[in-house]
Amino acid sequence: MKRLFCYLTLLVAGGLNAAEFDYGLKARQIAPDVHVFVGRTEDFTPANGGNIVNTGFIVAPGGTIVIDSGSSRRYGEQMRRAIAGISPKSVALVINTHHHPDHFLGNQAFADTPIAALAATRQGIGADGNAFAENLYGLTGDWMKGTEVFAPTQTLAAGTQEVAGRRLRLIALNGHTEADLVIYDETSGVLFAGDLVFNERAPTTPHANVEHWLAALDQLEAITREAGFKMLVPGHGEVARDAAPIRQTRAWLEWLQRTLRESAAAGLDMNEVLARPLPPEFAKLPVAASEYRRSVGHLFPAAEQEALK
């Protein structure tokens, strides 16, 4: 539970202009029938309302496939209206890539449609969802009004499947969380990587297993070398036409892991680790300082225990 609060105890900054609560969601077409909503590379604040995540949708022959639903009921409702403005097809399926709140708290807006996730993601939402929602109320204010946890109703299995007439490769990985679902649309060559990949934004680590995460990145980079690959959609940050965001995420994690291990081996305490400077290539990333502090809190105790063995 402490890790949940570390994840969501972010700096609350900025103000909100009146009661519009408009996320300004504008779908960007990145391939035929594939669209994304790109969020800000920020922490949760009342100014952004939690619009810090990338979500997307695929207009398939049998209906629209939605990938992640955003951080609030309002987000989900506005997302659904934006989708309807592009395609009259009904929503065939909503997929939650993992159990962090900015990826599933918009599910209420799709309560009349099937919502699916990996089994461990469903379990994580059941265990942590209410705590996540409560904390986001504190962090973003009335953007969250009316938001309640609506858990996925179906369990997804890994493998290549026909979903609403679209051939999707569903890849079950882990590392950012216990269950991280990656969706590769083989028709368009678009890879939805979820929060296994961050682009020009420091990664979050509240439920991270860094070794597993690094192994997952190797698998993702292998997909980008396939002949049909065209576009990478990270969980946070701009879309990309190559594997550069994967390499950047890997570099951050390797540096973080090395720093924590070396610090533990040298007998530094947590305050001393927190005081260590970030390398210039990482210091420039949005929210790098705050994510480093949180990551030390999440991961340094385990590094200390390992150093004692």
C-alpha positions in Angstrom: 0.0 0.0 0.0 2.9 2.4 0.8 4.0 2.0 -2.8 0.6 3.1 -4.1 0.8 6.3 -2.1 4.4 6.9 -3.2 3.2 6.6 -6.8 0.3 9.0 -6.4 1.8 11.5 -3.9 2.9 13.9 -6.6 3.3 17.6 -6.6 -0.1 19.3 -7.0 0.5 22.5 -8.9 -1.2 24.9 -11.1 -4.8 26.2 -11.2 -7.9 25.3 -13.1 -9.8 27.7 -15.2 -13.5 27.5 -14.2 -15.8 24.6 -14.5 -15.2 23.5 -18.1 -13.2 20.4 -17.3 -12.5 20.0 -21.0 -9.5 17.8 -21.7 -9.3 19.1 -25.3 -8.9 15.6 -26.6 -8.0 15.6 -30.3 -7.5 12.3 -32.0 -4.4 12.1 -34.2 -4.4 9.6 -37.0 -1.0 7.8 -37.1 -1.9 5.0 -39.6 -5.0 4.0 -41.6 -7.8 3.5 -39.1 -5.4 3.9 -36.1 -5.7 7.0 -33.9 -4.1 8.2 -30.6 -4.7 10.9 -28.0 -1.3 12.0 -26.8 -1.2 13.3 -23.2 1.1 15.7 -21.5 4.5 14.6 -20.1 3.7 15.9 -16.6 2.7 14.8 -13.1 -1.0 14.7 -12.1 -2.2 18.2 -11.4 -5.5 20.1 -11.2 -4.3 22.0 -14.3 -4.1 18.9 -16.5 -6.8 16.9 -14.8 -4.8 13.7 -15.2 -4.4 14.0 -19.0 -0.9 12.7 -18.9 -1.4 9.4 -20.7 -1.5 8.2 -24.2 -4.7 6.4 -25.2 -5.8 5.2 -28.7 -8.3 3.4 -30.8 -8.4 1.2 -33.9 -11.4 1.4 -36.3 -11.8 -2.3 -37.2 -14.3 -3.9 -39.6 -16.5 -5.1 -36.7 -16.3 -2.0 -34.5 -13.8 0.2 -32.7 -11.1 -1.2 -30.4 -10.2 1.2 -27.6 -6.8 1.0 -26.0 -6.9 2.4 -22.4 -9.6 4.7 -21.2 -7.8 7.5 -19.4 -7.7 8.8 -15.8 -11.4 9.7 -15.0 -15.0 9.3 -16.0 -14.9 12.7 -17.7 -11.8 11.6 -19.7 -13.6 8.4 -20.9 -16.7 10.3 -21.8 -14.8 12.9 -23.8 -12.7 10.2 -25.4 -15.8 8.3 -26.5 -17.4 11.5 -28.0 -14.1 12.2 -29.9 -14.1 8.6 -31.2 -17.7 8.9 -32.3 -16.8 12.1 -34.2 -14.4 10.0 -36.4 -16.2 6.7 -36.8 -19.9 5.9 -36.4 -19.1 2.3 -35.6 -19.9 1.1 -32.1 -17.1 0.2 -29.6 -16.4 -3.5 -29.8 -13.8 -3.8 -27.0 -11.9 -1.7 -24.5 -8.5 -3.0 -23.5 -6.7 -1.9 -20.3 -3.0 -2.4 -20.8 -2.2 -2.5 -17.0 -3.6 -1.5 -13.7 -2.3 2.0 -13.1 -5.2 4.6 -12.8 -4.6 6.8 -15.8 -5.1 3.7 -18.0 -8.5 2.4 -16.6 -10.4 5.0 -14.6 -12.3 6.1 -17.7 -13.9 2.7 -18.0 -17.2 4.0 -16.7 -17.8 5.7 -20.0 -17.6 2.3 -21.7 -19.7 0.4 -19.2 -22.0 -0.9 -21.9 -19.2 -2.5 -23.9 -16.8 -5.4 -23.2 -13.7 -4.3 -21.2 -10.8 -6.7 -21.1 -7.3 -7.0 -19.5 -4.8 -9.6 -18.4 -5.8 -11.7 -15.4 -3.3 -10.0 -13.1 -4.4 -6.6 -14.3 -7.9 -7.4 -13.3 -6.7 -8.5 -9.9 -4.6 -5.4 -9.5 -7.5 -3.1 -10.3 -9.6 -5.0 -7.8 -7.0 -4.7 -5.1 -5.7 -1.1 -5.7 -8.4 0.6 -7.8 -10.2 2.4 -5.0 -7.0 3.7 -3.4 -5.9 5.0 -6.8 -9.2 6.8 -7.4 -9.2 8.3 -4.0 -5.7 9.7 -4.4 -6.4 11.1 -7.9 -9.4 13.0 -6.4 -6.8 14.7 -4.1 -4.4 15.3 -6.9 -6.7 16.6 -9.7 -9.8 17.8 -7.9 -13.2 18.0 -9.5 -11.9 16.5 -12.8 -12.6 13.2 -11.0 -16.2 14.1 -10.0 -18.4 11.0 -10.5 -15.4 8.7 -11.2 -15.7 5.2 -9.7 -13.7 2.1 -10.4 -15.2 0.0 -13.2 -13.1 -3.1 -13.5 -12.6 -5.1 -16.7 -15.2 -7.7 -17.3 -13.2 -10.1 -19.5 -9.8 -11.7 -19.3 -7.4 -11.6 -22.2 -4.9 -14.3 -23.1 -1.7 -13.7 -25.0 -1.4 -14.6 -28.6 -2.5 -13.5 -32.1 -6.2 -13.0 -32.2 -8.9 -11.6 -34.5 -10.6 -8.8 -32.6 -13.6 -7.2 -34.3 -12.1 -8.4 -37.6 -8.7 -7.0 -36.9 -5.6 -9.1 -36.4 -3.9 -8.2 -33.2 -0.9 -9.7 -31.5 -1.4 -9.5 -27.8 1.8 -9.8 -25.9 1.8 -10.4 -22.1 4.9 -9.0 -20.5 5.8 -7.6 -17.1 8.3 -5.3 -15.5 6.5 -1.9 -15.2 3.8 -3.8 -13.3 3.1 -7.5 -12.7 1.1 -7.6 -16.0 1.9 -5.3 -18.9 -0.1 -5.9 -22.1 1.4 -4.9 -25.4 -0.8 -4.7 -28.5 0.7 -5.0 -32.0 -1.7 -4.2 -34.8 -0.3 -6.4 -37.6 -2.5 -4.6 -40.2 -1.0 -1.1 -39.6 2.3 -2.0 -38.0 1.5 0.1 -34.9 2.8 -1.1 -31.6 1.0 0.0 -28.5 3.6 -0.5 -25.8 1.8 0.8 -22.8 3.9 2.0 -19.9 6.8 -0.3 -20.7 8.0 2.6 -22.8 8.3 6.3 -22.0 9.4 8.9 -24.5 11.1 12.1 -23.3 9.6 11.6 -19.9 11.1 9.8 -16.9 9.6 6.4 -16.2 7.4 5.6 -13.2 8.4 2.7 -11.0 5.8 2.0 -8.2 5.4 -1.6 -9.1 8.5 -2.1 -11.1 10.7 -5.2 -11.4 13.6 -3.6 -13.3 15.2 -6.9 -14.5 11.9 -8.1 -16.0 11.3 -4.6 -17.5 14.7 -4.7 -19.2 13.9 -8.1 -20.6 10.5 -6.9 -21.9 12.2 -4.0 -23.7 14.4 -6.4 -25.5 11.3 -8.2 -26.8 9.7 -4.9 -27.8 12.8 -3.8 -29.7 12.8 -7.0 -31.6 9.3 -6.2 -32.9 10.5 -2.8 -34.2 12.9 -4.7 -36.3 10.2 -6.7 -38.1 9.5 -5.8 -41.7 5.9 -4.6 -41.0 6.6 -2.3 -38.1 5.7 1.3 -38.7 5.0 3.2 -35.4 5.5 2.9 -31.7 3.0 4.4 -29.2 4.5 4.7 -25.7 2.4 5.0 -22.6 3.7 8.5 -22.1 5.3 10.9 -24.6 5.3 11.3 -28.3 4.8 8.5 -30.8 7.8 7.4 -32.7 8.8 5.7 -36.0 11.7 3.8 -34.5 12.9 2.2 -31.3 14.5 5.4 -29.8 12.0 5.6 -26.9 12.7 2.0 -26.0 16.4 2.7 -25.9 15.9 5.8 -23.8 13.7 3.9 -21.3 16.3 1.1 -21.1 19.1 3.7 -20.5 17.2 5.3 -17.6 16.4 1.9 -16.0 20.0 0.7 -16.3 21.3 3.9 -14.8 18.8 3.8 -12.0 19.5 0.1 -11.2 23.3 0.7 -11.3 23.0 3.8 -9.1 20.9 2.1 -6.5 23.1 -1.0 -6.3 26.3 1.0 -6.1 24.9 3.3 -3.5 23.7 0.3 -1.4 27.1 -1.4 -1.7 28.8 1.8 -0.6 26.6 2.0 2.5 24.9 5.2 1.6 21.6 6.0 3.3 18.4 7.0 1.5 19.0 10.7 2.0 22.4 10.5 0.5 21.1 8.6 -2.5 18.4 11.2 -3.0 21.1 13.9 -3.0 23.0 12.3 -5.9 22.8 14.4 -9.1 21.1 13.1 -12.2 23.2 12.7 -15.3 22.6 15.6 -17.8 20.9 13.3 -20.4 18.3 12.4 -17.8 18.1 15.7 -15.8 16.5 17.3 -18.9 13.6 14.9 -19.0 10.2 16.2 -17.7 9.6 15.2 -14.1 13.0 13.5 -13.9 13.8 14.8 -10.4 10.5 13.8 -8.9 10.5 10.4 -10.5 14.0 9.7 -9.3 13.0 10.6 -5.8 10.0 8.3 -6.0 12.0 5.5 -7.5 14.6 5.7 -4.7 11.7 5.3 -2.3 10.3 2.4 -4.3 13.4 0.5 -5.1 16.3 1.4 -2.8 15.2 -0.7 0.2 15.4 -3.8 -1.9 18.9 -2.8 -3.1 20.0 -2.4 0.5 18.7 -5.9 1.3 20.5 -7.3 -1.6 23.7 -5.7 -0.6 23.5 -7.3 2.8 23.5 -10.8 1.4 
